[in-house]
Amino acid sequence: MNFKPLGDRALLKQLEREETTASGIVLPDTAKEKPQNAEVVAVGDGEEVKVKKGDIVVFAKYSGTEISLDGEDYMILDADDILGIVEK
């Protein structure tokens, strides 16, 4: 994939997680909320972008633009919509 976000934007891939209820029932994708954390795949060259490729970040709930590249789903977010970096 060759994609570089412009300006103060980042390309993110949402992390998949399987959710189960307290009784052990696995919830289907349609019944669960989308995760608000993702891995940074590419960043623009703007000065406001404070993340780098490979960082795990938390982003605002109703932000970003969903796109599909090479059969994979990604999100493009403005730097302002990235709330923080998850440290290991």
Backbone torsions as a table, in degrees:
resi	resn	phi	psi	omega
1	MET	NA	130.3	176.2
2	ASN	-117.9	100.5	179.6
3	PHE	-148.0	128.2	176.7
4	LYS	-126.6	118.8	177.1
5	PRO	-64.2	149.7	179.4
6	LEU	-95.9	148.7	173.5
7	GLY	61.7	-135.3	-175.9
8	ASP	-93.4	54.5	-179.3
9	ARG	-127.4	160.2	177.4
10	ALA	-135.7	146.6	175.7
11	LEU	-99.6	124.8	-175.6
12	LEU	-122.1	149.3	172.6
13	LYS	-116.2	118.9	-177.7
14	GLN	-65.4	142.0	179.2
15	LEU	-81.8	136.1	178.9
16	GLU	-86.7	137.4	174.0
17	ARG	-144.5	141.5	-179.3
18	GLU	-93.3	127.8	-179.7
19	GLU	-105.7	137.8	175.6
20	THR	-128.8	153.4	176.5
21	THR	-78.6	173.8	178.9
22	ALA	-61.4	-27.3	-179.8
23	SER	-88.8	0.0	175.3
24	GLY	96.8	8.5	178.9
25	ILE	-81.2	128.2	178.5
26	VAL	-80.0	127.9	-179.6
27	LEU	-84.4	135.5	176.2
28	PRO	-72.3	163.3	-178.8
29	ASP	-55.5	-34.7	-176.4
30	THR	-72.1	-17.3	-175.8
31	ALA	-101.6	-1.9	-177.6
32	LYS	-119.3	157.3	178.4
33	GLU	-75.7	152.9	176.0
34	LYS	-70.9	143.4	177.9
35	PRO	-67.4	152.2	179.2
36	GLN	-104.7	17.7	174.5
37	ASN	-126.2	149.3	-174.5
38	ALA	-154.1	166.0	176.7
39	GLU	-99.3	136.8	178.4
40	VAL	-76.3	125.2	-179.5
41	VAL	-100.4	-37.8	179.4
42	ALA	-155.2	153.6	178.5
43	VAL	-131.0	151.3	175.6
44	GLY	-77.6	177.9	-176.9
45	ASP	-99.4	16.8	178.3
46	GLY	-71.9	156.5	-177.8
47	GLU	-74.5	-21.9	-177.1
48	GLU	-78.7	-16.3	-177.7
49	VAL	-77.7	114.7	-176.5
50	LYS	-106.4	12.9	-179.8
51	VAL	-113.2	164.7	177.8
52	LYS	-131.8	166.3	-179.6
53	LYS	-56.3	133.0	179.2
54	GLY	97.0	-15.4	177.7
55	ASP	-66.9	145.1	171.4
56	ILE	-98.7	123.6	-174.7
57	VAL	-124.0	160.9	172.7
58	VAL	-110.8	135.0	-177.6
59	PHE	-126.4	164.2	-179.3
60	ALA	-62.5	146.8	-170.3
61	LYS	-59.5	-49.5	-175.5
62	TYR	-108.4	48.2	-176.4
63	SER	-118.6	167.7	173.6
64	GLY	87.1	167.5	177.4
65	THR	-122.6	123.9	-179.7
66	GLU	-83.0	133.6	177.5
67	ILE	-135.4	165.4	177.3
68	SER	-125.1	126.2	178.6
69	LEU	-129.6	126.9	179.2
70	ASP	52.5	37.1	178.1
71	GLY	79.3	2.8	178.9
72	GLU	-108.8	147.7	178.6
73	ASP	-95.7	133.7	-179.6
74	TYR	-134.7	170.0	173.9
75	MET	-129.3	142.1	172.5
76	ILE	-108.2	124.6	-178.9
77	LEU	-124.1	147.7	170.2
78	ASP	-73.9	154.6	179.8
79	ALA	-58.6	-32.9	-179.5
80	ASP	-66.0	-24.0	-177.4
81	ASP	-85.1	-10.7	177.1
82	ILE	-86.4	117.7	-173.0
83	LEU	-87.2	-29.6	-179.0
84	GLY	-179.3	171.8	179.5
85	ILE	-109.2	133.8	176.7
86	VAL	-84.1	117.3	-179.8
87	GLU	-90.4	143.1	-176.9
88	LYS	-85.4	NA	NA
